[in-house]
Amino acid sequence: MDAVMWLFLAFGFGFFAYLMYTRQFKWLLGVVRNLALGVVGILIFNFLFSSMELAVGVNPITALTVGLLGAPGFLLLYATQMLVR
């Protein structure tokens, strides 16, 4: 498990260096902004819909889904939760 984690860490740093080299840092900041807003949105929706037992866990996968896809990713997570439930 540790080897896989180190591989992902190395890939992440390499990807970050590539973005910095190609001057697309603005895109990365947009993803980080979407990620932060998405996690806050998930927490708010989990609080609001707790009586309906509709909750999406906050973990790296859901955070990246919202971070990369934005609002459609947010809706996708809750739609998937409704289908699985």
mmCIF file as gemmi writes it, N, C-alpha and C atoms, coordinates in Angstrom:
data_model
loop_
_atom_site.group_PDB
_atom_site.id
_atom_site.type_symbol
_atom_site.label_atom_id
_atom_site.label_alt_id
_atom_site.label_comp_id
_atom_site.label_asym_id
_atom_site.label_entity_id
_atom_site.label_seq_id
_atom_site.pdbx_PDB_ins_code
_atom_site.Cartn_x
_atom_site.Cartn_y
_atom_site.Cartn_z
_atom_site.occupancy
_atom_site.B_iso_or_equiv
_atom_site.pdbx_formal_charge
_atom_site.auth_seq_id
_atom_site.auth_asym_id
_atom_site.pdbx_PDB_model_num
ATOM 1 N N . MET Axp A 1 ? 0.82 -1.191 0 1 0 ? 1 A 1
ATOM 2 C CA . MET Axp A 1 ? 0 0 0 1 0 ? 1 A 1
ATOM 3 C C . MET Axp A 1 ? 0.865 1.256 0 1 0 ? 1 A 1
ATOM 4 N N . ASP Axp A 2 ? 1.973 1.204 0.706 1 0 ? 2 A 1
ATOM 5 C CA . ASP Axp A 2 ? 2.842 2.372 0.759 1 0 ? 2 A 1
ATOM 6 C C . ASP Axp A 2 ? 3.453 2.683 -0.592 1 0 ? 2 A 1
ATOM 7 N N . ALA Axp A 3 ? 3.765 1.646 -1.361 1 0 ? 3 A 1
ATOM 8 C CA . ALA Axp A 3 ? 4.365 1.883 -2.679 1 0 ? 3 A 1
ATOM 9 C C . ALA Axp A 3 ? 3.381 2.59 -3.603 1 0 ? 3 A 1
ATOM 10 N N . VAL Axp A 4 ? 2.113 2.214 -3.53 1 0 ? 4 A 1
ATOM 11 C CA . VAL Axp A 4 ? 1.099 2.848 -4.364 1 0 ? 4 A 1
ATOM 12 C C . VAL Axp A 4 ? 0.919 4.306 -3.96 1 0 ? 4 A 1
ATOM 13 N N . MET Axp A 5 ? 0.926 4.563 -2.65 1 0 ? 5 A 1
ATOM 14 C CA . MET Axp A 5 ? 0.788 5.93 -2.175 1 0 ? 5 A 1
ATOM 15 C C . MET Axp A 5 ? 1.961 6.788 -2.646 1 0 ? 5 A 1
ATOM 16 N N . TRP Axp A 6 ? 3.166 6.264 -2.566 1 0 ? 6 A 1
ATOM 17 C CA . TRP Axp A 6 ? 4.338 7.016 -3.026 1 0 ? 6 A 1
ATOM 18 C C . TRP Axp A 6 ? 4.294 7.241 -4.53 1 0 ? 6 A 1
ATOM 19 N N . LEU Axp A 7 ? 3.762 6.268 -5.261 1 0 ? 7 A 1
ATOM 20 C CA . LEU Axp A 7 ? 3.633 6.426 -6.71 1 0 ? 7 A 1
ATOM 21 C C . LEU Axp A 7 ? 2.659 7.553 -7.044 1 0 ? 7 A 1
ATOM 22 N N . PHE Axp A 8 ? 1.509 7.585 -6.364 1 0 ? 8 A 1
ATOM 23 C CA . PHE Axp A 8 ? 0.548 8.666 -6.588 1 0 ? 8 A 1
ATOM 24 C C . PHE Axp A 8 ? 1.115 10.013 -6.167 1 0 ? 8 A 1
ATOM 25 N N . LEU Axp A 9 ? 1.877 10.044 -5.079 1 0 ? 9 A 1
ATOM 26 C CA . LEU Axp A 9 ? 2.497 11.275 -4.631 1 0 ? 9 A 1
ATOM 27 C C . LEU Axp A 9 ? 3.503 11.783 -5.658 1 0 ? 9 A 1
ATOM 28 N N . ALA Axp A 10 ? 4.307 10.888 -6.192 1 0 ? 10 A 1
ATOM 29 C CA . ALA Axp A 10 ? 5.277 11.272 -7.211 1 0 ? 10 A 1
ATOM 30 C C . ALA Axp A 10 ? 4.575 11.745 -8.477 1 0 ? 10 A 1
ATOM 31 N N . PHE Axp A 11 ? 3.512 11.065 -8.866 1 0 ? 11 A 1
ATOM 32 C CA . PHE Axp A 11 ? 2.748 11.485 -10.035 1 0 ? 11 A 1
ATOM 33 C C . PHE Axp A 11 ? 2.133 12.865 -9.806 1 0 ? 11 A 1
ATOM 34 N N . GLY Axp A 12 ? 1.614 13.093 -8.598 1 0 ? 12 A 1
ATOM 35 C CA . GLY Axp A 12 ? 1.019 14.385 -8.28 1 0 ? 12 A 1
ATOM 36 C C . GLY Axp A 12 ? 2.032 15.514 -8.348 1 0 ? 12 A 1
ATOM 37 N N . PHE Axp A 13 ? 3.21 15.306 -7.794 1 0 ? 13 A 1
ATOM 38 C CA . PHE Axp A 13 ? 4.247 16.332 -7.866 1 0 ? 13 A 1
ATOM 39 C C . PHE Axp A 13 ? 4.706 16.55 -9.301 1 0 ? 13 A 1
ATOM 40 N N . GLY Axp A 14 ? 4.798 15.472 -10.066 1 0 ? 14 A 1
ATOM 41 C CA . GLY Axp A 14 ? 5.178 15.603 -11.473 1 0 ? 14 A 1
ATOM 42 C C . GLY Axp A 14 ? 4.139 16.378 -12.259 1 0 ? 14 A 1
ATOM 43 N N . PHE Axp A 15 ? 2.872 16.097 -11.994 1 0 ? 15 A 1
ATOM 44 C CA . PHE Axp A 15 ? 1.797 16.82 -12.671 1 0 ? 15 A 1
ATOM 45 C C . PHE Axp A 15 ? 1.799 18.291 -12.288 1 0 ? 15 A 1
ATOM 46 N N . PHE Axp A 16 ? 2.031 18.576 -11.001 1 0 ? 16 A 1
ATOM 47 C CA . PHE Axp A 16 ? 2.113 19.957 -10.54 1 0 ? 16 A 1
ATOM 48 C C . PHE Axp A 16 ? 3.276 20.683 -11.213 1 0 ? 16 A 1
ATOM 49 N N . ALA Axp A 17 ? 4.424 20.015 -11.316 1 0 ? 17 A 1
ATOM 50 C CA . ALA Axp A 17 ? 5.58 20.625 -11.986 1 0 ? 17 A 1
ATOM 51 C C . ALA Axp A 17 ? 5.275 20.873 -13.46 1 0 ? 17 A 1
ATOM 52 N N . TYR Axp A 18 ? 4.59 19.939 -14.099 1 0 ? 18 A 1
ATOM 53 C CA . TYR Axp A 18 ? 4.215 20.12 -15.499 1 0 ? 18 A 1
ATOM 54 C C . TYR Axp A 18 ? 3.302 21.334 -15.668 1 0 ? 18 A 1
ATOM 55 N N . LEU Axp A 19 ? 2.315 21.475 -14.78 1 0 ? 19 A 1
ATOM 56 C CA . LEU Axp A 19 ? 1.412 22.623 -14.854 1 0 ? 19 A 1
ATOM 57 C C . LEU Axp A 19 ? 2.164 23.932 -14.628 1 0 ? 19 A 1
ATOM 58 N N . MET Axp A 20 ? 3.086 23.922 -13.694 1 0 ? 20 A 1
ATOM 59 C CA . MET Axp A 20 ? 3.866 25.13 -13.444 1 0 ? 20 A 1
ATOM 60 C C . MET Axp A 20 ? 4.74 25.456 -14.657 1 0 ? 20 A 1
ATOM 61 N N . TYR Axp A 21 ? 5.275 24.43 -15.288 1 0 ? 21 A 1
ATOM 62 C CA . TYR Axp A 21 ? 6.147 24.637 -16.443 1 0 ? 21 A 1
ATOM 63 C C . TYR Axp A 21 ? 5.367 25.18 -17.631 1 0 ? 21 A 1
ATOM 64 N N . THR Axp A 22 ? 4.155 24.71 -17.828 1 0 ? 22 A 1
ATOM 65 C CA . THR Axp A 22 ? 3.357 25.141 -18.973 1 0 ? 22 A 1
ATOM 66 C C . THR Axp A 22 ? 2.522 26.387 -18.651 1 0 ? 22 A 1
ATOM 67 N N . ARG Axp A 23 ? 2.693 26.938 -17.476 1 0 ? 23 A 1
ATOM 68 C CA . ARG Axp A 23 ? 2.035 28.17 -17.049 1 0 ? 23 A 1
ATOM 69 C C . ARG Axp A 23 ? 0.507 28.05 -17.018 1 0 ? 23 A 1
ATOM 70 N N . GLN Axp A 24 ? 0.046 26.893 -16.658 1 0 ? 24 A 1
ATOM 71 C CA . GLN Axp A 24 ? -1.393 26.698 -16.522 1 0 ? 24 A 1
ATOM 72 C C . GLN Axp A 24 ? -1.774 26.61 -15.05 1 0 ? 24 A 1
ATOM 73 N N . PHE Axp A 25 ? -1.112 27.398 -14.247 1 0 ? 25 A 1
ATOM 74 C CA . PHE Axp A 25 ? -1.355 27.396 -12.815 1 0 ? 25 A 1
ATOM 75 C C . PHE Axp A 25 ? -2.772 27.877 -12.5 1 0 ? 25 A 1
ATOM 76 N N . LYS Axp A 26 ? -3.328 28.712 -13.369 1 0 ? 26 A 1
ATOM 77 C CA . LYS Axp A 26 ? -4.674 29.236 -13.172 1 0 ? 26 A 1
ATOM 78 C C . LYS Axp A 26 ? -5.69 28.098 -13.166 1 0 ? 26 A 1
ATOM 79 N N . TRP Axp A 27 ? -5.497 27.1 -14.011 1 0 ? 27 A 1
ATOM 80 C CA . TRP Axp A 27 ? -6.393 25.945 -14.066 1 0 ? 27 A 1
ATOM 81 C C . TRP Axp A 27 ? -6.346 25.186 -12.752 1 0 ? 27 A 1
ATOM 82 N N . LEU Axp A 28 ? -5.149 25.003 -12.217 1 0 ? 28 A 1
ATOM 83 C CA . LEU Axp A 28 ? -4.993 24.283 -10.961 1 0 ? 28 A 1
ATOM 84 C C . LEU Axp A 28 ? -5.662 25.038 -9.816 1 0 ? 28 A 1
ATOM 85 N N . LEU Axp A 29 ? -5.536 26.355 -9.8 1 0 ? 29 A 1
ATOM 86 C CA . LEU Axp A 29 ? -6.202 27.139 -8.765 1 0 ? 29 A 1
ATOM 87 C C . LEU Axp A 29 ? -7.723 27.032 -8.884 1 0 ? 29 A 1
ATOM 88 N N . GLY Axp A 30 ? -8.246 26.953 -10.099 1 0 ? 30 A 1
ATOM 89 C CA . GLY Axp A 30 ? -9.68 26.763 -10.299 1 0 ? 30 A 1
ATOM 90 C C . GLY Axp A 30 ? -10.152 25.429 -9.74 1 0 ? 30 A 1
ATOM 91 N N . VAL Axp A 31 ? -9.361 24.38 -9.937 1 0 ? 31 A 1
ATOM 92 C CA . VAL Axp A 31 ? -9.714 23.067 -9.403 1 0 ? 31 A 1
ATOM 93 C C . VAL Axp A 31 ? -9.7 23.101 -7.88 1 0 ? 31 A 1
ATOM 94 N N . VAL Axp A 32 ? -8.692 23.74 -7.3 1 0 ? 32 A 1
ATOM 95 C CA . VAL Axp A 32 ? -8.613 23.83 -5.837 1 0 ? 32 A 1
ATOM 96 C C . VAL Axp A 32 ? -9.787 24.636 -5.295 1 0 ? 32 A 1
ATOM 97 N N . ARG Axp A 33 ? -10.165 25.704 -5.98 1 0 ? 33 A 1
ATOM 98 C CA . ARG Axp A 33 ? -11.322 26.508 -5.562 1 0 ? 33 A 1
ATOM 99 C C . ARG Axp A 33 ? -12.598 25.659 -5.625 1 0 ? 33 A 1
ATOM 100 N N . ASN Axp A 34 ? -12.8 24.949 -6.73 1 0 ? 34 A 1
ATOM 101 C CA . ASN Axp A 34 ? -13.977 24.08 -6.863 1 0 ? 34 A 1
ATOM 102 C C . ASN Axp A 34 ? -13.976 22.999 -5.791 1 0 ? 34 A 1
ATOM 103 N N . LEU Axp A 35 ? -12.804 22.47 -5.493 1 0 ? 35 A 1
ATOM 104 C CA . LEU Axp A 35 ? -12.695 21.423 -4.486 1 0 ? 35 A 1
ATOM 105 C C . LEU Axp A 35 ? -13.122 21.949 -3.122 1 0 ? 35 A 1
ATOM 106 N N . ALA Axp A 36 ? -12.627 23.118 -2.744 1 0 ? 36 A 1
ATOM 107 C CA . ALA Axp A 36 ? -12.978 23.688 -1.439 1 0 ? 36 A 1
ATOM 108 C C . ALA Axp A 36 ? -14.465 24.03 -1.364 1 0 ? 36 A 1
ATOM 109 N N . LEU Axp A 37 ? -14.99 24.678 -2.399 1 0 ? 37 A 1
ATOM 110 C CA . LEU Axp A 37 ? -16.415 25.018 -2.406 1 0 ? 37 A 1
ATOM 111 C C . LEU Axp A 37 ? -17.284 23.763 -2.443 1 0 ? 37 A 1
ATOM 112 N N . GLY Axp A 38 ? -16.837 22.752 -3.16 1 0 ? 38 A 1
ATOM 113 C CA . GLY Axp A 38 ? -17.598 21.507 -3.238 1 0 ? 38 A 1
ATOM 114 C C . GLY Axp A 38 ? -17.671 20.787 -1.91 1 0 ? 38 A 1
ATOM 115 N N . VAL Axp A 39 ? -16.556 20.752 -1.177 1 0 ? 39 A 1
ATOM 116 C CA . VAL Axp A 39 ? -16.566 20.102 0.134 1 0 ? 39 A 1
ATOM 117 C C . VAL Axp A 39 ? -17.483 20.854 1.093 1 0 ? 39 A 1
ATOM 118 N N . VAL Axp A 40 ? -17.432 22.169 1.068 1 0 ? 40 A 1
ATOM 119 C CA . VAL Axp A 40 ? -18.334 22.961 1.914 1 0 ? 40 A 1
ATOM 120 C C . VAL Axp A 40 ? -19.786 22.713 1.495 1 0 ? 40 A 1
ATOM 121 N N . GLY Axp A 41 ? -20.05 22.648 0.191 1 0 ? 41 A 1
ATOM 122 C CA . GLY Axp A 41 ? -21.397 22.37 -0.294 1 0 ? 41 A 1
ATOM 123 C C . GLY Axp A 41 ? -21.887 20.996 0.129 1 0 ? 41 A 1
ATOM 124 N N . ILE Axp A 42 ? -21.02 20.002 0.075 1 0 ? 42 A 1
ATOM 125 C CA . ILE Axp A 42 ? -21.398 18.659 0.51 1 0 ? 42 A 1
ATOM 126 C C . ILE Axp A 42 ? -21.751 18.667 1.993 1 0 ? 42 A 1
ATOM 127 N N . LEU Axp A 43 ? -20.942 19.339 2.79 1 0 ? 43 A 1
ATOM 128 C CA . LEU Axp A 43 ? -21.23 19.403 4.23 1 0 ? 43 A 1
ATOM 129 C C . LEU Axp A 43 ? -22.559 20.103 4.509 1 0 ? 43 A 1
ATOM 130 N N . ILE Axp A 44 ? -22.833 21.174 3.782 1 0 ? 44 A 1
ATOM 131 C CA . ILE Axp A 44 ? -24.105 21.891 3.973 1 0 ? 44 A 1
ATOM 132 C C . ILE Axp A 44 ? -25.275 21.017 3.545 1 0 ? 44 A 1
ATOM 133 N N . PHE Axp A 45 ? -25.175 20.373 2.384 1 0 ? 45 A 1
ATOM 134 C CA . PHE Axp A 45 ? -26.271 19.516 1.921 1 0 ? 45 A 1
ATOM 135 C C . PHE Axp A 45 ? -26.462 18.315 2.837 1 0 ? 45 A 1
ATOM 136 N N . ASN Axp A 46 ? -25.364 17.76 3.355 1 0 ? 46 A 1
ATOM 137 C CA . ASN Axp A 46 ? -25.5 16.655 4.31 1 0 ? 46 A 1
ATOM 138 C C . ASN Axp A 46 ? -26.259 17.103 5.543 1 0 ? 46 A 1
ATOM 139 N N . PHE Axp A 47 ? -25.999 18.317 6.014 1 0 ? 47 A 1
ATOM 140 C CA . PHE Axp A 47 ? -26.712 18.838 7.18 1 0 ? 47 A 1
ATOM 141 C C . PHE Axp A 47 ? -28.188 19.073 6.859 1 0 ? 47 A 1
ATOM 142 N N . LEU Axp A 48 ? -28.469 19.662 5.694 1 0 ? 48 A 1
ATOM 143 C CA . LEU Axp A 48 ? -29.847 19.978 5.332 1 0 ? 48 A 1
ATOM 144 C C . LEU Axp A 48 ? -30.682 18.732 5.061 1 0 ? 48 A 1
ATOM 145 N N . PHE Axp A 49 ? -30.1 17.722 4.444 1 0 ? 49 A 1
ATOM 146 C CA . PHE Axp A 49 ? -30.851 16.528 4.071 1 0 ? 49 A 1
ATOM 147 C C . PHE Axp A 49 ? -30.605 15.358 5.01 1 0 ? 49 A 1
ATOM 148 N N . SER Axp A 50 ? -30.14 15.626 6.218 1 0 ? 50 A 1
ATOM 149 C CA . SER Axp A 50 ? -29.891 14.539 7.168 1 0 ? 50 A 1
ATOM 150 C C . SER Axp A 50 ? -31.185 13.849 7.58 1 0 ? 50 A 1
ATOM 151 N N . SER Axp A 51 ? -32.295 14.575 7.591 1 0 ? 51 A 1
ATOM 152 C CA . SER Axp A 51 ? -33.571 13.954 7.96 1 0 ? 51 A 1
ATOM 153 C C . SER Axp A 51 ? -34.048 12.971 6.893 1 0 ? 51 A 1
ATOM 154 N N . MET Axp A 52 ? -33.641 13.175 5.652 1 0 ? 52 A 1
ATOM 155 C CA . MET Axp A 52 ? -34.01 12.266 4.566 1 0 ? 52 A 1
ATOM 156 C C . MET Axp A 52 ? -33.004 11.13 4.406 1 0 ? 52 A 1
ATOM 157 N N . GLU Axp A 53 ? -31.99 11.104 5.262 1 0 ? 53 A 1
ATOM 158 C CA . GLU Axp A 53 ? -30.915 10.111 5.202 1 0 ? 53 A 1
ATOM 159 C C . GLU Axp A 53 ? -30.221 10.112 3.853 1 0 ? 53 A 1
ATOM 160 N N . LEU Axp A 54 ? -30.075 11.288 3.273 1 0 ? 54 A 1
ATOM 161 C CA . LEU Axp A 54 ? -29.371 11.454 2.005 1 0 ? 54 A 1
ATOM 162 C C . LEU Axp A 54 ? -28.067 12.182 2.301 1 0 ? 54 A 1
ATOM 163 N N . ALA Axp A 55 ? -26.976 11.427 2.329 1 0 ? 55 A 1
ATOM 164 C CA . ALA Axp A 55 ? -25.692 12.027 2.665 1 0 ? 55 A 1
ATOM 165 C C . ALA Axp A 55 ? -24.602 11.431 1.778 1 0 ? 55 A 1
ATOM 166 N N . VAL Axp A 56 ? -23.683 12.272 1.393 1 0 ? 56 A 1
ATOM 167 C CA . VAL Axp A 56 ? -22.519 11.855 0.62 1 0 ? 56 A 1
ATOM 168 C C . VAL Axp A 56 ? -21.306 12.037 1.517 1 0 ? 56 A 1
ATOM 169 N N . GLY Axp A 57 ? -20.47 11.022 1.599 1 0 ? 57 A 1
ATOM 170 C CA . GLY Axp A 57 ? -19.283 11.119 2.433 1 0 ? 57 A 1
ATOM 171 C C . GLY Axp A 57 ? -18.268 12.083 1.845 1 0 ? 57 A 1
ATOM 172 N N . VAL Axp A 58 ? -17.525 12.736 2.715 1 0 ? 58 A 1
ATOM 173 C CA . VAL Axp A 58 ? -16.458 13.631 2.275 1 0 ? 58 A 1
ATOM 174 C C . VAL Axp A 58 ? -15.161 12.844 2.355 1 0 ? 58 A 1
ATOM 175 N N . ASN Axp A 59 ? -14.612 12.524 1.202 1 0 ? 59 A 1
ATOM 176 C CA . ASN Axp A 59 ? -13.353 11.799 1.108 1 0 ? 59 A 1
ATOM 177 C C . ASN Axp A 59 ? -12.612 12.294 -0.134 1 0 ? 59 A 1
ATOM 178 N N . PRO Axp A 60 ? -11.397 11.838 -0.35 1 0 ? 60 A 1
ATOM 179 C CA . PRO Axp A 60 ? -10.64 12.345 -1.506 1 0 ? 60 A 1
ATOM 180 C C . PRO Axp A 60 ? -11.321 12.108 -2.857 1 0 ? 60 A 1
ATOM 181 N N . ILE Axp A 61 ? -12.028 11.009 -3.01 1 0 ? 61 A 1
ATOM 182 C CA . ILE Axp A 61 ? -12.679 10.705 -4.282 1 0 ? 61 A 1
ATOM 183 C C . ILE Axp A 61 ? -13.822 11.684 -4.555 1 0 ? 61 A 1
ATOM 184 N N . THR Axp A 62 ? -14.676 11.917 -3.556 1 0 ? 62 A 1
ATOM 185 C CA . THR Axp A 62 ? -15.782 12.842 -3.767 1 0 ? 62 A 1
ATOM 186 C C . THR Axp A 62 ? -15.275 14.275 -3.919 1 0 ? 62 A 1
ATOM 187 N N . ALA Axp A 63 ? -14.238 14.628 -3.174 1 0 ? 63 A 1
ATOM 188 C CA . ALA Axp A 63 ? -13.672 15.976 -3.288 1 0 ? 63 A 1
ATOM 189 C C . ALA Axp A 63 ? -13.082 16.193 -4.684 1 0 ? 63 A 1
ATOM 190 N N . LEU Axp A 64 ? -12.368 15.215 -5.215 1 0 ? 64 A 1
ATOM 191 C CA . LEU Axp A 64 ? -11.809 15.35 -6.562 1 0 ? 64 A 1
ATOM 192 C C . LEU Axp A 64 ? -12.899 15.354 -7.627 1 0 ? 64 A 1
ATOM 193 N N . THR Axp A 65 ? -13.968 14.589 -7.406 1 0 ? 65 A 1
ATOM 194 C CA . THR Axp A 65 ? -15.076 14.594 -8.361 1 0 ? 65 A 1
ATOM 195 C C . THR Axp A 65 ? -15.676 15.991 -8.461 1 0 ? 65 A 1
ATOM 196 N N . VAL Axp A 66 ? -15.917 16.605 -7.327 1 0 ? 66 A 1
ATOM 197 C CA . VAL Axp A 66 ? -16.475 17.954 -7.336 1 0 ? 66 A 1
ATOM 198 C C . VAL Axp A 66 ? -15.435 18.955 -7.829 1 0 ? 66 A 1
ATOM 199 N N . GLY Axp A 67 ? -14.183 18.764 -7.465 1 0 ? 67 A 1
ATOM 200 C CA . GLY Axp A 67 ? -13.133 19.69 -7.875 1 0 ? 67 A 1
ATOM 201 C C . GLY Axp A 67 ? -12.908 19.71 -9.371 1 0 ? 67 A 1
ATOM 202 N N . LEU Axp A 68 ? -12.934 18.548 -9.998 1 0 ? 68 A 1
ATOM 203 C CA . LEU Axp A 68 ? -12.686 18.472 -11.441 1 0 ? 68 A 1
ATOM 204 C C . LEU Axp A 68 ? -13.928 18.762 -12.272 1 0 ? 68 A 1
ATOM 205 N N . LEU Axp A 69 ? -15.099 18.328 -11.802 1 0 ? 69 A 1
ATOM 206 C CA . LEU Axp A 69 ? -16.313 18.483 -12.603 1 0 ? 69 A 1
ATOM 207 C C . LEU Axp A 69 ? -17.146 19.699 -12.215 1 0 ? 69 A 1
ATOM 208 N N . GLY Axp A 70 ? -16.934 20.239 -11.023 1 0 ? 70 A 1
ATOM 209 C CA . GLY Axp A 70 ? -17.688 21.405 -10.583 1 0 ? 70 A 1
ATOM 210 C C . GLY Axp A 70 ? -19.103 21.033 -10.164 1 0 ? 70 A 1
ATOM 211 N N . ALA Axp A 71 ? -20.063 21.894 -10.502 1 0 ? 71 A 1
ATOM 212 C CA . ALA Axp A 71 ? -21.459 21.684 -10.115 1 0 ? 71 A 1
ATOM 213 C C . ALA Axp A 71 ? -22.046 20.387 -10.688 1 0 ? 71 A 1
ATOM 214 N N . PRO Axp A 72 ? -21.755 20.02 -11.952 1 0 ? 72 A 1
ATOM 215 C CA . PRO Axp A 72 ? -22.269 18.734 -12.429 1 0 ? 72 A 1
ATOM 216 C C . PRO Axp A 72 ? -21.755 17.545 -11.616 1 0 ? 72 A 1
ATOM 217 N N . GLY Axp A 73 ? -20.533 17.616 -11.141 1 0 ? 73 A 1
ATOM 218 C CA . GLY Axp A 73 ? -19.998 16.56 -10.288 1 0 ? 73 A 1
ATOM 219 C C . GLY Axp A 73 ? -20.711 16.498 -8.957 1 0 ? 73 A 1
ATOM 220 N N . PHE Axp A 74 ? -21.051 17.667 -8.414 1 0 ? 74 A 1
ATOM 221 C CA . PHE Axp A 74 ? -21.81 17.751 -7.166 1 0 ? 74 A 1
ATOM 222 C C . PHE Axp A 74 ? -23.163 17.079 -7.333 1 0 ? 74 A 1
ATOM 223 N N . LEU Axp A 75 ? -23.862 17.428 -8.413 1 0 ? 75 A 1
ATOM 224 C CA . LEU Axp A 75 ? -25.167 16.818 -8.678 1 0 ? 75 A 1
ATOM 225 C C . LEU Axp A 75 ? -25.038 15.324 -8.965 1 0 ? 75 A 1
ATOM 226 N N . LEU Axp A 76 ? -23.972 14.93 -9.628 1 0 ? 76 A 1
ATOM 227 C CA . LEU Axp A 76 ? -23.733 13.519 -9.917 1 0 ? 76 A 1
ATOM 228 C C . LEU Axp A 76 ? -23.591 12.707 -8.632 1 0 ? 76 A 1
ATOM 229 N N . LEU Axp A 77 ? -22.884 13.24 -7.66 1 0 ? 77 A 1
ATOM 230 C CA . LEU Axp A 77 ? -22.706 12.525 -6.396 1 0 ? 77 A 1
ATOM 231 C C . LEU Axp A 77 ? -24.043 12.3 -5.691 1 0 ? 77 A 1
ATOM 232 N N . TYR Axp A 78 ? -24.865 13.333 -5.635 1 0 ? 78 A 1
ATOM 233 C CA . TYR Axp A 78 ? -26.15 13.18 -4.957 1 0 ? 78 A 1
ATOM 234 C C . TYR Axp A 78 ? -27.13 12.332 -5.762 1 0 ? 78 A 1
ATOM 235 N N . ALA Axp A 79 ? -27.089 12.411 -7.073 1 0 ? 79 A 1
ATOM 236 C CA . ALA Axp A 79 ? -27.943 11.55 -7.893 1 0 ? 79 A 1
ATOM 237 C C . ALA Axp A 79 ? -27.542 10.082 -7.722 1 0 ? 79 A 1
ATOM 238 N N . THR Axp A 80 ? -26.258 9.83 -7.69 1 0 ? 80 A 1
ATOM 239 C CA . THR Axp A 80 ? -25.777 8.469 -7.478 1 0 ? 80 A 1
ATOM 240 C C . THR Axp A 80 ? -26.187 7.968 -6.102 1 0 ? 80 A 1
ATOM 241 N N . GLN Axp A 81 ? -26.095 8.818 -5.102 1 0 ? 81 A 1
ATOM 242 C CA . GLN Axp A 81 ? -26.509 8.425 -3.75 1 0 ? 81 A 1
ATOM 243 C C . GLN Axp A 81 ? -28.001 8.104 -3.71 1 0 ? 81 A 1
ATOM 244 N N . MET Axp A 82 ? -28.815 8.864 -4.433 1 0 ? 82 A 1
ATOM 245 C CA . MET Axp A 82 ? -30.247 8.59 -4.457 1 0 ? 82 A 1
ATOM 246 C C . MET Axp A 82 ? -30.534 7.267 -5.159 1 0 ? 82 A 1
ATOM 247 N N . LEU Axp A 83 ? -29.789 6.939 -6.202 1 0 ? 83 A 1
ATOM 248 C CA . LEU Axp A 83 ? -29.997 5.683 -6.917 1 0 ? 83 A 1
ATOM 249 C C . LEU Axp A 83 ? -29.549 4.48 -6.09 1 0 ? 83 A 1
ATOM 250 N N . VAL Axp A 84 ? -28.456 4.638 -5.369 1 0 ? 84 A 1
ATOM 251 C CA . VAL Axp A 84 ? -27.919 3.528 -4.565 1 0 ? 84 A 1
ATOM 252 C C . VAL Axp A 84 ? -28.776 3.284 -3.343 1 0 ? 84 A 1
ATOM 253 N N . ARG Axp A 85 ? -29.333 4.345 -2.809 1 0 ? 85 A 1
ATOM 254 C CA . ARG Axp A 85 ? -30.135 4.259 -1.594 1 0 ? 85 A 1
ATOM 255 C C . ARG Axp A 85 ? -31.372 3.514 -1.898 1 0 ? 85 A 1
